[in-house]
Amino acid sequence: MNKFKLAFFGYSGLLGLVVGVIVAFFMGITELGHHLLWQLLPKALGDPRLYPLIVCTIGGVAIGFFVKTFGRYPRTLQESFTEYQETKKIDYHGGKIIRNLLGSLIVLLFGASLGPEAALVAIIGGLITYIADRRKITAEQRVDLLEFGIGTSLGVVFMAPLFGVGRSVEREDWQVVTESKLKKYVLYIFATFTGFVGYLLVYNLFPNQEQVFAIRKMESSFTWQGLLLVIPMIIFGALFGKIFLALQEKGEKLNQRIRNPLPLAIFAGIILGILGIISPYFLFSGEHTLLSFTRQAETMNFFILLLVGFGKLAVTIFCLACNWRGGTIFPLIFASIAAALAFANLLPYSPGLLVAVFTASACAVVLKQPLATACLFLLLFPVELFLWIWLAGYLGNLFLQRVPFFHEEQTIKSFKLPDLPKRTKQSVTKTQANPTSEIAELRKAADRKKQEKIQPQIAEPKQEILARELRKPSGTTNKVETTRKTDEAPMTRMSRHRRK
């Protein structure tokens, strides 16, 4: 992005608007399916006790046949991000966009403990790559459009306007600020804004809207007991996130060993249905039930909340391992808040602060991006806790990376202040180079003056010497001629007499 063109500014706004409309349609259709399958149909059947078991088992059969026929869809976030980093595009050939769409709808409708963000990133990234190939957009512009589209979709899904910008800032070398980066972030924010506009315009057309991704208001006042518990809660949150990563790695290895996906998908549906009978909080991703759960958590004891948190974590990983594929960020947030509420109920000192730092530490360890995590929770927790959330995510990652036992990759660098823009650096070097050039010019001028003073003094002797040389040849030639003449004829008496 070397040129800040108005046309590209318009493309970014239009892209954000289209992305918001796509997200709204996808979310609206999913919620409409949830309402029909999990509310209207059970009431029509008399609310049978085993209804979750029946529906989830049917879902396991459908997912098993789908994976066996079309492959492992939808793509996970990690798979999409890896493909984007390696190829700078997301493949759409072979009907992959339709496969991601159908696979995600089946998984989400039948109650999987997974979110919609993975499928949306794969769908929107594939559509942008398709349009870029048809419009013959340059590779640099395609990369920017893909980044804007992915970031806008994630920001709209999580109701976090700065989440995409935070990811972009943290993924790049944010300590070096350049003019091109600032222009890019302006376009990013504008695309996200238009994305929210498109999302709200379309999403309001769907009925039965619920408040998504919200928690009950908790006291966020600071007490000295709460401040003393901040560091232990950050460590506990980091360990919770590390447990999630360890389970996710085991689940991926189990998934790669599967030859016939049908039996394992059906088994996962049965387990999910049984857990849904025990507690409805084990079903779905948790963004719609988060508010009601945090209100009900006031009456739950420590062990039940901890069981819900770790149970949600285990169910999510189990679904992924059995080819119930989808996003993990929403379930991770739900599980982290459940575990944090358990500690907050046990230690009722600044509960809002403790829940925020625990959740931020756990999610930042999984995402590897403390700033993006803070932007993700900007509207979930009070705004005054933003710096605490950022610090908790940073310290949680730093704790795992500094302890050799965890063998964690060094992704968090030491904190440094941002450098000045490159343009100022060039100006500084120019100003530093100017004194030397001025001294050289002064020396040249002095040498010229010396030469001008010396030249007239040298010119006069040169003229005198030339005049003498012009006079000398006449005498010398005569002498030479006489000598030649005398040498030619022998000397006689008469010649001697004449000479005298």
Secondary structure, 3 states (H helix, E strand, C coil): CCCCCHHHHHHHHHHHHHHHHHHHHHHHHHHHHHHHHHHHHHHHCCCCCCHHHHHHHHHHHHHHHHHHHHCCCCCCHHHHHHHHHHHCCCCCHHHHHHHHHHHHHHHHHCCCCCECHHHHHHHHHHHHHHHHHHHCCCHHHHHHHHHHHHHHHHHHHCCCCCHHHHHHHHHCCCCECCHHHHHHHHHHHHHHHHHHHHHHHHHCCCCCCCCCCCCCCCCCCCCHHHHHCHHHHHHHHHHHHHHHHHHHHHHHHHHHCCCCHHHHHHHHHHHHHHHHHHCHHHCCCCCCCHHHHHHHHHHCCHHHHHHHHHHHHHHHHHHHHCCCCCECHHHHHHHHHHHHHHHHHHCCCCHHHHHHHHHHHHHHHHHCCHHHHHHHCCCCCCHHHHHHHHHHHHHHHHHHHHCHHHCCCCCCCCCCCCECCHHHHHHHHHHHHHHHHHHHHHHHHHHHHHHHHHHHHHHHHHHHHHHHHHHHHHHHHHHHHHHHHHHHCCCCHHHHHHHC
